[in-house]
Amino acid sequence: MIGLRRRATPRDHRVVHLVAGRCLDYPSAELVTTLPSMRDALAEQGDSAAATGLTSLVAYLGGTDLPELQQAYVDTFDLSRKHALYLSYWTDGDTRRRGEVLGRFKTAYRSSGAVVDTHGELPDYLPMVLEFAARVDPEAGVALLQEYRASLELLRIALQEKKSAYAAAVVAVCATLPGESPPDRAAVMEMVGLSGPHPTESVGLEPYDPRLLPLQTASSFEPTGARP
């Protein structure tokens, strides 16, 4: 866990973004050991709605046996595309245009002066985007999250319908973005004019990959020094 407590301020969403990203990644023994520092960092955010909601997920992760956590995670994210953690999947599905979209994520990372190791993940993997927003370039990271606000809201709704504890992480992230969350899918679609993902067309793309590798073991981003 990076030095969050020294850098955090009540208005600084980096803490929420990093903790949410870590909680949304595959549960590991290392994650469990960092939960107390996550809890303390969130407590320093005061009465932030985003931090308060996320604290409940941290408590759930800390109070559940690791094998049970891992099985629940697999059931939620690996076995169903209804809870895809890949932001552009919700808007572009497995279509030709998604390849171009994924390239834009990579460009955003590189333009911020970081060497990116995706650990085998697609660059729109939500925990990776959240780490980018927290550790590398908050402005560019938040811009990506806002651009894919519809994806976040659809994921939030799907997790809430499942009554998943992981919904709290996505609710927290949405709470750091401008405006209220839409109440239902119809409102999300109306807000951005989406018709939803089209997963049947899969030309020229890597397949949907359920391997969710922990970010706790190695950061995806290493600084290169000065910005280009």
Secondary structure, DSSP 8 states (H G I E B T S, - for coil): ---HHHH--TT-THHHHHHHHHHHS---HHHHHHHHHHHHHHHTTTT-HHHHHHHHHHHHHHTS-HHHHHHHHIIIIIS-GGG--BHHHHHH-SSHHHHHHHHHHHHHHHHTTEEE--TTS-TTBHHHHHHHHHHT-HHHHHHHHHHTHHHHHHHHHHHHHTT-TTHHHHHHHHHTSSS---SSHHHHHHHHT-----TT--SSS---------SSSS-SEEE-SS--
